[in-house]
Amino acid sequence: MPSPAAIVLGYNSFTTADGVVLTYQSHGDQTNKPLILLHGFTGSSAVWDRNISALQEKFWVIAPDLRGHGRSGRRPYGQDATVARLGQDLKELVDWLGLYKGNTSCIAGSLGCAITWSFAEQFGKGVFDKLIWVDQAPLQNYTQDGTWGPEHGNRSLNSSELLKNMLDTLATNPDDVYKGTVNGCLAYIWDPTWGRQQFDSEAAYLKAKEDDTSFFLKIAQQGDPTWFGELMSDHTALDWRGSIKKNFGAASDNSTGILVVASERSGCFPAAGPMWIVDAILEDKKKSDHASDAHVQGVVADFGGHWCYWEGAEKFNNLVLKFLAKKTTNE
């Protein structure tokens, strides 16, 4: 564990057990309660630029660049491009910073949600008193038995065939994948009719689109497209429905507060996908006569898409700060 003086404002780094240097941002007073921000696929800690200033007023904000993303390193040949390895990285970050049980909160977007689910599966969730999951369903792909389809799964990456198309494009023209990700994750681009209504003029709309596309494209280009493909292959193959029930449902004695944020304007998931988590945990609790003990709630946002924390930063900040201020049984 580094001394507080060794952790500087802005970017810091540490080395994992498998020899990879991971970078994280530190903002705010280190004596405040820790709040970890986990970004998603092809992103970096910079995607939280519109949130950190508000969050650091009350929290010690810790925003890592995931392995293989941003300024963080990775192993060669993609052998570490798995959600499980990213979950281990989160554990090593928590241990490195000396964060203790029940005193840390986390906001996770997209792939970041799956990392927290993997963390809970591998190490338990006791270190976290509150978890906020932003627009991620527990399963990307549609199932052959029909139990998980268009009403819950990913809108554009939901089968082995579509994954292959993505991998082929990553190999030949990765920027097309990165730009497609931006288009699907920002509601004002994914739904241009609604999007144009959010701006005073067509010129302002086009300027925002150009600026945001350039910003997120440059972040994605810091990574290796082949490694990204390996990671997405793993991510899309995982079904977290049973794990979420096991670790956060009735039988888990869960006391971690959970907020699920879905979006009615997401180009990645219909709102019912992420909100399944709320319904499943509540149903599980009711079956066990513990409905009053369910520390879970859900919100369907209308102020942005998959990256609603970027598009509607002020509304998102107010939403999560209100939730984070609530008392839990861990406090």
Secondary structure, DSSP 8 states (H G I E B T S, - for coil): ---GGGS-SEEEEEE-TTS-EEEEEEES-TTSEEEEEE--TT--GGGGHHHHHHHTTTEEEEEE--TTSTT----GGGTT-SHHHHHHHHHHHHHHHT--TT-EEEEEETHHHHHHHHHHHHH-STTEEEEEEES--SB-S--TTSSS-TTTS-SS--SHHHHHHHHHHHHH-HHHHHHHHHHHH-HHHHSHHHHHTTSSSHHHHHHHHHHHHHHHHHHHTTS-HHHHHHHHHHHHH-B-HHHHHHHHSGGGT---EEEEEEETT-SS--THHHHHHHHHHHHHHHHTT-GGG--EEEEEESS-STTHHHHTHHHHHHHHHHHHTS--TT-
